[in-house]
Amino acid sequence: MRDYAGFRPYAPGDSPRRIAWKAATRADQLLVKQFVDQARPELWLDWRLLGIENIESRLEQLCQWVLKAENDGHQYGLRLPGFKAPPACGEGQQRHCLEGLALFTDQEKAT
């Protein structure tokens, strides 16, 4: 369950879907709606917990999970060997996680 928690100033990477356009016109700045998620814990997408041997398949699965978590509005974090993105949500979080997956090359730590 997501409860409305007010507004905060817009920050780069915030989803345009969360911009409170009416409130922003009264405030002379972009404001973003904030919600508190009471029912959903933080979601960790963790390389070590996947039971998949193939590295490319692991990366593909994690990529799909990042896209789904963002689309569903979850706060999510990503753990890879040599990379950690703490739980957050929004376009900036999605971009950070996808870049971590795209740039993953450490084959020795992956096994």
C-alpha positions as CSV (number, residue, x, y, z in Angstrom):
1,M,0.0,0.0,0.0
2,R,1.4,3.4,-1.0
3,D,0.5,6.4,1.2
4,Y,0.8,9.9,0.0
5,A,3.5,11.7,1.9
6,G,3.6,15.2,0.4
7,F,5.8,17.0,-2.1
8,R,9.6,17.6,-2.4
9,P,11.6,19.6,-4.9
10,Y,12.3,17.9,-8.2
11,A,15.8,16.3,-8.6
12,P,17.4,15.2,-11.9
13,G,16.4,11.5,-12.5
14,D,12.9,11.8,-10.9
15,S,10.2,10.3,-13.0
16,P,8.1,12.8,-15.0
17,R,5.1,10.8,-13.9
18,R,5.6,11.9,-10.3
19,I,5.8,15.7,-11.1
20,A,2.9,17.5,-9.4
21,W,2.1,20.0,-12.2
22,K,-0.6,21.9,-10.4
23,A,1.4,22.3,-7.2
24,A,4.4,23.3,-9.3
25,T,2.6,26.3,-10.9
26,R,1.7,27.6,-7.4
27,A,5.2,27.1,-6.1
28,D,7.3,28.4,-9.0
29,Q,9.4,25.3,-9.0
30,L,8.9,21.7,-10.1
31,L,7.6,19.5,-7.2
32,V,7.5,15.7,-7.1
33,K,4.9,13.7,-5.2
34,Q,6.3,11.5,-2.5
35,F,4.8,8.3,-1.3
36,V,5.5,6.0,1.6
37,D,5.3,2.3,0.8
38,Q,4.1,0.6,3.9
39,A,3.6,-2.9,2.5
40,R,6.6,-3.4,0.4
41,P,10.1,-3.9,1.8
42,E,13.2,-2.9,0.0
43,L,13.9,-5.1,-3.0
44,W,17.5,-6.3,-3.5
45,L,18.4,-7.8,-6.9
46,D,21.5,-9.8,-6.0
47,W,23.9,-11.6,-8.3
48,R,24.8,-14.2,-5.7
49,L,21.2,-15.3,-5.2
50,L,20.7,-16.3,-8.9
51,G,21.0,-20.0,-9.5
52,I,22.1,-19.4,-13.1
53,E,25.6,-20.5,-14.3
54,N,25.9,-18.5,-17.5
55,I,27.1,-14.9,-16.9
56,E,25.1,-13.4,-19.8
57,S,21.9,-15.1,-18.6
58,R,22.5,-13.7,-15.1
59,L,23.0,-10.2,-16.5
60,E,19.9,-10.6,-18.7
61,Q,17.7,-11.7,-15.7
62,L,18.9,-8.9,-13.5
63,C,18.2,-6.4,-16.3
64,Q,14.7,-7.7,-16.6
65,W,14.2,-7.4,-12.9
66,V,15.5,-3.8,-12.8
67,L,13.0,-2.8,-15.6
68,K,10.1,-4.6,-13.8
69,A,11.0,-3.1,-10.4
70,E,11.1,0.4,-11.8
71,N,7.9,-0.1,-13.8
72,D,6.1,-1.4,-10.7
73,G,7.4,1.6,-8.6
74,H,9.4,-0.5,-6.2
75,Q,12.5,0.8,-4.3
76,Y,15.3,-1.6,-5.4
77,G,19.0,-2.1,-5.0
78,L,21.4,-4.0,-7.1
79,R,24.4,-6.1,-6.0
80,L,27.0,-7.4,-8.4
81,P,30.6,-8.4,-7.8
82,G,32.4,-5.0,-7.5
83,F,29.2,-2.9,-7.8
84,K,26.4,-2.0,-5.4
85,A,23.5,0.4,-5.9
86,P,21.6,1.1,-2.7
87,P,17.8,0.9,-2.8
88,A,16.1,3.8,-4.6
89,C,13.6,4.3,-7.4
90,G,13.3,6.6,-10.4
91,E,14.9,7.1,-13.7
92,G,18.3,7.9,-12.1
93,Q,18.2,4.6,-10.2
94,Q,17.2,2.6,-13.3
95,R,20.0,4.2,-15.4
96,H,22.6,3.6,-12.6
97,C,21.7,-0.1,-12.3
98,L,21.5,-0.7,-16.1
99,E,24.9,1.0,-16.5
100,G,26.3,-1.3,-13.8
101,L,25.0,-4.3,-15.6
102,A,26.2,-3.1,-19.0
103,L,29.7,-2.3,-17.8
104,F,30.1,-5.6,-15.8
105,T,33.3,-7.3,-17.0
106,D,34.9,-8.9,-14.0
107,Q,34.8,-12.5,-15.0
108,E,37.0,-13.8,-12.2
109,K,34.8,-12.5,-9.4
110,A,31.6,-13.6,-11.2
111,T,32.1,-17.3,-10.6
